[in-house]
C-alpha cells in the first residue's frame, strides 16, 4: 500500500478497491467456522448429558433412587424446619 505524501504532510494509505469485499469475506468465513464449532460442541454436550441420564436411569432401575444422608452440620430443608421463636 503506497503512502502518498504532499509536502510535509502525509496522507492516509490508499486501500485496494476490493479491500472491503475481502474483509467481508474473511469475516463471514470466521463467523461460519465459529458457528460450526459451536454446533459441534453443543452436539457433544447433548450426547454427554443424554448418556449421563441413561447411566442414572439404569442405576435407579437396579438399586432404586439414590438417597444421600444429610451431613449433621447442615440444617434441614426449609419445609422440615421446626418453627422457632424470635430471639427478642
N, C-alpha and C positions, 0 to 999 in steps of 0.2 A: 504494500500500500504506500504510494508516494505521499510525502508530506509537501504540500505546496507552501512556498514562502513568498512573502511580498514585503520586501524591505526588511525591517527589523521584526515584523510581526509574523508569527507562524499561524497557519490556518489548520483546521482540523484535518485529519487524514481522510482521504476520499475512500469510500467503500465501494466494492464492486456492485453493479446493478442487481445481481442475483443474490446478494447477501441476505436480504430479508427472507427470501424463499428458502435458502439453505438453512437459515436459523430456524424457521418454522418447521422444516422437515426434520431437523435434528431434535427439536423439542417434542414433536409428535412421536418419533421413534422412542425417546426416553420415556415419555408418558405411557406408551403402549407396552414397553418392556416392564415398567413398574406395575402396570395393571395385571399383566400376565403373571408376574411373580406373586402379586397379592392373591390372585385366584388360586395359584398353586399352593401357597401357604394355607389358605382357608380350606382347600380341599383336604390337605393332610391333617389339619386340626380337626375337621369334622370327622374324618375317618378315625382319628385317635379317640375322640370323645365317644363315638359310637362303640368302639372296641372296649373302652373302659366301662361303659354302661352294660355291654354284653357280659363282661367279666363279673361285674357286681351282681347282675341278674342271675347268672349261673351259680354264683356262690350262695345267694339267698335261697335259690331253689334247693341246694344241697343241705345247707345248715340253718336256714331261717334268717330273718333280718338281723343285721348286725346291731347290737346294742352295746354302747360303751358305758362303763361306770363313770359317774361324775367324780372328779377329784374332791377330796374333803374340804379344801380351802376355797372352793368355788361355791358361791351362793346358788341356791336352787333357781330354776327359771321363774320368771315373774308370776306366772299363773300358779305356781306351787308355793309361793312365799306366804308365811303367816302374816296377818295384819299386825303391824307394830304401832304402838302408841308413840306420839311425838315426844321428843326429849324434854320439852319445856313443861 
